[in-house]
Amino acid sequence: MVQFLKTTGITNEIEQLITNSKQQLYLITPYLQISPILKPLIRDLVLKIPTISITVVCRSDKINAEDMEFFQDLKIVKILALDNLHAKCYLNENSAIITSMNLYQFSERNNYEMGVKIEKNIEKVQYDQLFDYVSIMLRESVKYELKRVEKETTTPKTKEQSQKKQEITQNIGYCIRCHNQMELNPNKPLCSKCYPIWAKYSDRTYSEKYCHICGKESKQSVDKPVCITCYKKLYK
């Protein structure tokens, strides 16, 4: 029986769909912007099952560079562009979710969303029809890759720039709340002392004091732990 889903249910089901994938995972959405909640699940899936096939289909004019690099760093993820894409559908070898929800955080927090879940072992005809249509989308898509260009420069680096590069190389970061040095991890930018305090409310947009990379005073949050300057140095 097809299952009807509301906003929070969609988020939970997408998380389960990613976690339970064994052979293949398709993420079809116009906007290549991925919620911070989903990134660790996708990364963990690749680590556990390095042979899994992951395909992302999106529009070439709706690609977020940071999220594109996240997928490219995973190596095995295939990115396809389909510029007249408007559908949102997420499926693995056993189930599929058709929904109005994109994968970025704004949708799951602020919008009224709805969708349906189809289980292959119960609604095989509907699942096969869906997969056939997804196959058409895949054939009509083209491979997309973000080119990483290293700019050559003869300008001597300042002491501050050299120190920043060294810290990034050594995986040294700063707690965005207390400024203590810690392992560089933008997905977990709070130290072991500050994290339990933050976790009582788990407000990812709560204003903190420091950039996770350079350590300078800056209004950041768990959602956005890196200042604009560091972000550009890493991702641009």
Secondary structure, DSSP 4 states (H G I P E B T S, - for coil): -PEEEEHHHHHHHHHHHHHT-SSEEEEE-SSB---TTTHHHHHHHHHH-TT-EEEEEE-GGGB-HHHHHHHHHTSSEEEEE-TT----EEEESSEEEEES--SSHHHHHHS--EEEEEETTTSHHHHHHHHHHHHHHHHH-EE------PPP--SPPPHHHHHHHHHHHTTEEE-TTT--EEE--TTS-S-TTTHHHHHTT--TT--EEE-TTT--EEEE-SSS-S-HHHHHHHH-
